[in-house]
């Protein structure tokens, strides 16, 4: 297992991430990215899981649900 972190210095970061993320990998992003116009739409359509960093309990719930799904479906 590993973690890839992208600090979003430019909109092109997402395009680079798509190229280097291995198959069957689960991307997670902060919910604020969802509201960045076409970038947000592209993230949503590609299946990125969004977490709300301002609501700790909701973020933990989403990450826990994602982790259990990953174990069940045997993905990274």
Beta strands, then each sheet from edge to edge (+ up, - down):
strand 1: 28-30
strand 2: 49-51
sheet 1: 1+ 2+
end
